[in-house]
Amino acid sequence: MRNAAALNKEVHSDMVNSALVWIRRDLRCYDHAALYHALRRFQRVYCAFVFDTDILNALPTRSDRRVEFIHASVCELHGELGALAARSGAPGGGLIVRHGPAVECIVQLACSLGVQEVLTNRDYEPASIARDRCVAEALRVEGIAFSDYKDQVLLEHEEVLNQQGKPYSVFTPYKRAWLQKLDAFQLTPYPVERYARHLAPLPTKEEIPGLNEVGFTTTNLHSLPLPTGTRGACQLLEDFLPRMAGYKEARDFPGRKGVSYLSVHLRFGTVSIRHLARLAMQQAVVGCEGAQTWLSELAWRDFYFMILRHHPHVVTHCFRAEYDRVQWDEAPELWQAWCEASTGYPLVDAAMRQLLQTGYMHNRLRMVVASFLTKDLGIDWRRGEYFFAQHLNDYDLAANNGGWQWAASTGCDAQPWFRIFNPVTQSQRFDPDGKFIRRYLPELAQVPDQHIHFPAAMKPLELQACGLQLGLDYPLPVVQHASARERTLMRFHFMRSQD
């Protein structure tokens, strides 16, 4: 008995040499590896996106900014594919959108379209790798090929290895090797438009399901300075390019407009990593320190993807196995205070409010709040990592895991366990006039600059003068940093004594 693929190939005899591009973390139609290879190799190319219920159903809330961002970007991509087809003279174009388990949807769609191959861009998370293996096997049974391509990173897998042929576990030597490997070929964009005439017309009149049809409600996304889709990415990039030269110095100050704000667009592929790296490299080679520093951040991104690919155990365990023996505290009241932005340390609380209100947190503050949770409160880094996974618009498993393990001193290239961020001195250094703190903690608006970083040190008359009642208007500190630091040092000393 012939399988479904064979039958569909007979039914679609006029669709010889066709392919399906499965769009995932790559919501754009320019400089797109899988789309380029499909258009170059096949006469008819369909594009599809799946609102994967295996992922969506696991989310803790039906009001998720990330889903809304994806939905808006998918709608924009649908129009961009149609416009790309029209410019090239193709009779159609657009995006086929499905809602359901991705494995089932892609296999069914590939069979119904009678394609010979499904092409996609590679993902590096363990769950995604397992999903793609399932898809590849199900397609193989149907006589359909499956291929994937490097697209969301610049260098991957075994492309950057040390002299022993092993992956790096320390960033600085990795970056040196990474920069040596990063040549013009790696930064060359894929010329999608050259072959866009092969975009196939949609098989039927396709309607993209509304946000409510995929089970989600609107959020405050559109009130945030976070434009969606490739147009949004271009808007943010154009704003950042004149500021790139000052990036090295400005990036650490949350009260300044110092960073690119492109992390969400990198996460969902509405901007090309090659395009960003090429722009940075052009400035870096002529000595622009801001561009060199920004390029280093892109190297960190590749580094954490590489760590996840070669060491998937980091998803649930410490990179350095000996640190799995660290005895963390349960401390439910301290955990609640951290989650609710009521620790009594203004920079920590302002950062947490920024996250809860906007889904974004400045990178310097991610380090501060992670250090505070693990080193001041003594709580397991995995709990903080999961909290960020629920709330960050730009949540990416590789970078999130790497950052948390760095702060907790359990990961590769980690902050040494005996170096512990002081949340007050961090505040004094990186928000000296309290601009950021006052933005998210308006109850401290009248506190003088010299006390904004730690109101608990104010005298009663000083508190009265600015109308602040500690414990009522703003919480008292949940821990004393000095004693918490000593407890952390003892915690790690004990763990190391067991060796």
Beta strands, then each sheet from edge to edge (+ up, - down):
strand 1: 18-23
strand 2: 44-52
strand 3: 96-100
strand 4: 117-121
strand 5: 145-149
sheet 1: 3+ 2+ 1+ 4+ 5+
end
